[in-house]
Amino acid sequence: MGCGSMGEIKIAIAGVGNCASSLIQGLFYYKNVTGGVVPGLMHPVLGGYKILDIKPVVAFDIDARKVGRDLSEAIFAKPNCTKIFCGDVPKLEVLVQMAPVLDGVAEHMKEYPEDKRFVISSKGPVNIVDVLRQSGAEVLINYMPVGSQKATELYANACLSAGVAMINCVPVFIASDAEWAGRFEKRRLPIVGDDVKSQVGATIIHRVLAKLFSQRGVEISRTYQLNTGGNTDFLNMLERSRLELKRKSKTEAVQSQLPASLEPENIHIGPSDYIPWLLDNKVCFLRIEGKNFGDVPLELELRLSVEDSPNSAGITVDAIRCCKLALDRPVGGVLESVSAYFMKHPIKQYSDEEARQRVERFIAGEIER
């Protein structure tokens, strides 16, 4: 791949939390990458686009410590707690805009210290559609908290109105919903979603192991995946009513790799608890029980510890560039291969290896989606 740039990719960010912090830090951490094999990146250059070609032009949040500040400062403001691996992010000349709160803040959060929770700004919300149009944004990345159905739908509608592609990183079903998918198709706007699947996280490891057991003739009888963490995502998810789609997304991601779905009582996947001192570190406990040759029992237990938000950003930088390729071609609607490889709850599930091969063909331009 050559070193020449294909031009800028102007992005909007909805939710300036830990994931946004890792994404923005990454743009400058990898600013000199022009190709080759680079630790931490799946595609140093993707379809001619480098990491540095990604340019934030607008951002939205509701927290008083972020609204009105330059994005370069807001990404390090509380309650963000992810690791700082690139602290010298230059001023971006992008002020964080106040968004409508809607269902973006769980009620129970107010019981926790301010440095651990959201603090709602007193500023009035902007008109999201108008701001998107004025910014020239091409792709919006949705980082709303889990359970933010109304807020996510607000941004999806805004993208449709403003003519902006969307990457839905949260478990609200937009790209995997036929009606929403049809609306993006009609507007000839690419969409990738739903619910980002980290580079090497609990979901993809669970999926790959489930597929391996099946391919090697092992019948899985029971499995669980328990996750703990100390960021606002885990604090938010203490309100169990916000978890329905999250559990469904993660569970279906694993069930889709089995020859026959397990009964609900034999599979449990989802957040377990909020442990403040873990910060943005997520610890996953995974167990698979099955039957091997001669119905002899087989058990696997695994513990994964990973910084949650950089793990997400490593996927998002590729999803952004794939969206830009679709805009260039132009291709609208759900990017099925990209969604299948990068998201937990795509409109169509494939094995991770087949999805990876389809994404490579998409990048090469051999297939549309």
N, C-alpha and C positions, 0 to 999 in steps of 0.2 A: 504494500500500500504506500502510495506516495505521501509526501509531507505537506502538500499544498492544501490550503483550507477551502472548504466548500461554502464558507460564509457563516454568519451568526445564527444561533438558534435562540430566539427570544422566549424566555419562560416566565410564567407567573407562578407564585407559590401561595397556596392556601393553607395557612397554619405554619408559623415559624417556630416549630418545636425542635426536638432533638434530631429528627430525620432531616429537616431542612438545614440544620446546623452542619450535619455531616456532609450533606450534599454540597453546600456552598464551600465548606472547607476543602472538599475534594477537588472542586474546580481549580483551586489555586495550588493545592498540593501536587496535582498532576499537570500543571500549566505548561511544562516544558516537554511533555510526552508527545512524540510524533510518530510512534510505531514500535515494532518489536514486541518482545515479551516483557510485560511490566507486572510485578507482583501486586495483587489487589484488583487488577482489571481483567475482565474477560475480553474486552475489545479496546485496546489503547486508541485505535482509530476504527470507526465504524461507518462504513459507506462513504468514506472520505471526510467524516466529521471527527474532529478531535475533542477532547474534554474541554479545552479552553474555548471552543466555539459556543459553548452553552453560556448564555448571558441572561442573568435575572434582570427583568425590567419592572416588575411590580410584585408586591407581597402583601398578604392580608393576615391579620391576627386580631385578637380581642383583648390581649393582656396589656395592662397599663405600662409595664416595663419594656414593651416592644413597640407599641403603636406610636408613630411619630418619630421613631429613631431610624437611623440608617440601617439597612439590612445587615451590613457588616458588623454592627454592634448588637443588633437585636438577637442574632443567632447565639450570642454568648450570655444573654440575659436570663435570669431565673424565670421559670423553674427549670430551664434547660440544664442538663447534667451529664451530657455525653462527653466522651474524651475529646480534648482539644489536641488534634494532631497537626493543625495548621493555624496557629494563632495570629499570623500576620496577614489576615484578609484585608485588602485595601478598601477604602471607602468606595461604595458602589453607587452612590447618588440615587439610591432607591429607598424612599421612605416607606415604612410599614404602614399600611392603611387599615383603618378600623372597619371590621366586618360586622354584619349582624350576628348576634350571639346564638339565637335560635336554640337548638339542643346540643350545642358544642361544649357545654360545661355541665358536668354532673353535679347535682345538688349537694351530695355529701362532701364534696371537696372543701367547702367552706369550713369544715370542722378541722382542717389540717393547717399546719404552719404555712405562711405565705411563700416561703422559699421552696415549698413542695407542690404548690397548687397554682391554678390560674387566678389572677387578680384582674377582674373585668375593668377595662378602661371606661372613663366617664364620657369619652368623646362619642359623638353620634356616628353611626355607620355610613359609609360611602355607598354609592350606587355601583355595585360590582360590575355590571355590564358596561357602564360608561367608562369606568377606570380601565377595564380590559381593552376596550376599543382605543382609548387614548394612548395606552402604553405600547400598542403594537405587538402585544404578546401573541405567540404562535401556539404554545403548548402550556396548559395549566396542570400543575401537579397538586393533587388533592391529598393533604395530610391531616384531615380532620380527625378528632379523637374517635375511638370506637363507639358506636351507638349514635353517631351524629347523622341520622337519616335526613332530617330536614335541611341541615347545613350542606350536606353533600349534594342533595337534589338542587339546592340553590345554585351551587357552583356548576353543576351539570347544565342546568337551564341557562346560566350566564354564558357558558361556553357555546351553547347552541345559538344564543342570541348574538354574541359578539364574533362568532366565526373562529373559535379557538379549539384546538385539539385538546384532549383530556387524558391524563394518566391518573386513574383512581387507585390510590395505594391503600385504601381502607375497605373494611368489610361491610360496605353498603352496596347492594347489587345494582349496578348501573350498566357496565359493559356486558355483564352476564344475564341481563334482563332483556328479553326480546323486544319489548316496547321501546325502552331507552336505546337499545342498539339500532333499532329501525330509524329512530329520530336522528342519530348521528350519521347513519347511512344516507338518509335523505338529504342532510346538509353537506354531505361529502366531507365530513370531518372525521379524522382518525380518533379512535379511543382505545386505550389499553386498560384492562382491569379484570377482576377486582381483587384487592387485598394482596399487597406485594409479598412475594415469596423471597426471603432473604437469600444472599449468595450461598452461604452454607449455614442454614438455620435449622430449627427443629422440624419444620414441615418437610423440607426437601430431603433431609436425612431419613425421616420416618417413611416418606414415600419410596425412596430408593431401597430401603431395607425391606419394606413390605413387598415391593416388586421382586427383590432378590429372593426372598423366602418363597414366593409363589413360583418363580421361574425354576427354583431348585427343588420343587416338589414338596415343600413344607406347607402344611395346612395351618394357617394362623387361627387360633381359637379365641385369644383375647389380647388386647393391647391398650396401653394408656400412654398419654403424653401430658406431663404436668410442667407448667412454666411459672417461674417466679422472677420478679424484677422490682426495681425501685424508682422507675421513672413515672411521669404523669400518666402514661398509658396504663400501667398496672394500677396506679391509684384510681384512675377513671373506671377501670374494670372491676373495682370492688362493688360497684352497683351492678348486680348480676342481671338486671333487666336490660342492660345495654349489650349483653353478651350473646344474644340469640344468634345473630348472623355471623359473629366471630366464630362461635363453636361450629356452626354449620359449615362455614368456609373451610376451617381447618380439618374438620372430620371428613367432609366430602373429598378433600384433597388426598387423603390417605385411602379412603374407601375406593376411590376411582382406580387405584392401582391393584386391587384385589380381583380375582376371578368372580367372587360373589361377596356381596356386602356382609359384614358382620352384623349380628343383631345389636340393637342399641345398648343392651346391658353388657355387651362384651367389648365395647370400645368407648374410651373416655379421653377426649382431647380438649384441652383448654387451659386458660390461666388458672393458677392455683391460689396465689397470694401475692400481696404487696409487701416487700421488705425494703424499707427506705434506704438502708445503707448499701444496698446493691447498686443504687443509682441506675445508670443505663445498661448495666450488665444483666443479661438474662441467663438464668440457669434452667436448663431443661432436664427433666428426668423422664426417660423413655423406657418402656418395657414391652416386649413382645413374647407371647407364649404360643407354642405351636406343637405339631406332631410331625416327627421325622419318619424315616424308614421303619416299618414295623409298628407304627403308631407310638414310637418311643418319644417321650416328652423332650422338648427343646425350649430353653428360655434365654432371652437376651435382655440385658440391662445396660443402659448407656446414660452417661451424664455429659451434657454439653454446656460449656460456659462461653458466652460470646457477647461482645459489645453490640447492642441491638441496632443502633441507628447507622453506624458505618456499614453494617451488614446489609441494611436496606439500601443505602445510597449506592452501593456497588452495582445494584440492579437498576436503580432509577436512572443512572447516567446512560445506560444502554437503552432503556425504554424511551427516554427523551429523544435520543438520536434516531431510533426506529420510527418514532412519530414524525420526526422531521423528514425522513426518507419518504414516508407515506404522503406527506404534504407536497413534497417535491414531485411525486410521480404523476398525477395525484391519485391517492386511494383514500376513500372514506369508509366509515363504519368501523366495526370491531376488527382489530388486527389479531386474528385468531392464533397464529403461531406465536407471536410475541406475548400475547396474554397467557397462553398455555405454559410458556417457559418461565415467565417472570412473575406470574400471579397465582395465588392459591385457588381462586374461584373463577376460572375463565369460562367463557361461553361454551367451549369445547375442550375436554380434557384429553391429553395425550400422556404417554410415559415421558419422563424428563429427557431421555435421550432422543426420542422421536421429535419432541418439541424443539430441542436444541438444533437438530438437523434442519428442521423446517425454518427456524429463525435464520440460520446461516444461508439458506436458499432465498429467504425473503431479503436479507441484506444484499445478496448478490443480484437480486432483481429477477430471479428465475420464476418465482411465484408471487402473486400479488400480496398475499397475506400470510 
